[in-house]
Amino acid sequence: MKSRITSIVCTAVTMVAAMMNAAPSNAQEKGATTAVPVTMTVTASVPSDKRMPELSLQDIAVTQGKQRLQVTEWTPAQGDRAGLELFILIDDSSNPALGIHLDDLKTFINAQPSTTSIGVGYMRNATVQIAQNFTTDHAAAANSLRLPLGSTGAYGSPYLSVIDLMKRWPATPNRREVLMITDGIDRARRGMGRHGLYTNPDVDSANQVAMRTGTMIHTIYAPGVGRLGRNYWEATNGQMSIAKLSDVTGGESFFLGLQQPVSFAPYLDQLQKVLNNQYLLSFSAQPGKKTQLQNISINTEIAGVDLSSADAVLVPSGN
C-alpha cells in the first residue's frame, strides 16, 4: 500500500514539473507569434571629415529597456524607397528680415530630387495657412514662398500649428518630415504668469502627435516680432522648446544664438546631408493591450556612426 502511494505521489510531482517547464515555452511561443512589425525613419551621421561606412541590418541594435528586439529591415531611403514628403512651415510672426533667407530656401527646394514632394505653409492663429500643397513641381513650391506678415495673429502658437498640420496630413508610405522656421515663442500662452525658464505643455503635445504619426521635425531659429520677441527669457524658452521638439522626434535643430543668422545656406546644406543619409528601419515589437507609444533605443557598434530617431514608436495593440 505504501509503495502504491509513493508511486502516485512521484507521478503527480513529475506531471507538475512537466507543466511548469512547458509554461515558459508556451509563453515564449505566444510572445513570438504576437510580435507586430513597426517601421520608422532613422538618420545616420558621421563627423564632417569622415566617410559614411556601409551599414547592414546586422549592425543595428534595437532595444526596449533591457530587451533586444528583432530587426527585420534596414533599407537606405533611396531608389524605390526614396519617397519623402517635406513640409516647410514658416511662422508668420517671424521678423520680416527673414526675407533675406528666401533665396536660400528656394535654392534648397529646387535642388530636391523628383522623389520629394514639397509643401509650404505659414503658422498663424494656431493653424496652418497652406501656400502650396504637396507637389513634385519644386519651382511652384519655391514660388509660393513669401515674406512673413510680422504679426502674431489672435492666437499664435507654433506648436498648435504644427499639430494642426500633422493631424491633416494624409497617411502614405513615404517619409514625413517638417522644416519649421520660428522663434518657438508660444504667444498663445501669454499672460499666464511665466517668469524665467519654464516647460511648455504644448511642446510635449506636439511631440506626442509627431511620434504617433511618424513625423520628424527639423527646426531653424528665426527671431520674431513684438515685445516677446525682444524678451531674453521668452526667446531662450522658445529656442529650447524647438530644440526639444527636434530632439524628441529625431530631427535637427539649427540656431546661432538668439540672433538672425547671416545665411540659412549652411543649415540647409546640413539638412540635405540628413535627408541623404536616412534609412527605413523595421523591427518586431511586443504589442500591449491597446495601441500606444513605446520607448525604444537604436544603436550601432560601427565606430564613429551616430544614429538619430524618434524617442518612441507607435505600436498597434495585440487584439
Summary of the structure (lengths in Angstrom):
residues: 319
radius of gyration: 24.8
end to end distance: 52.3
largest distance: 100.8
contacts: 981
relative contact order: 0.20
helix: 38%
strand: 29%
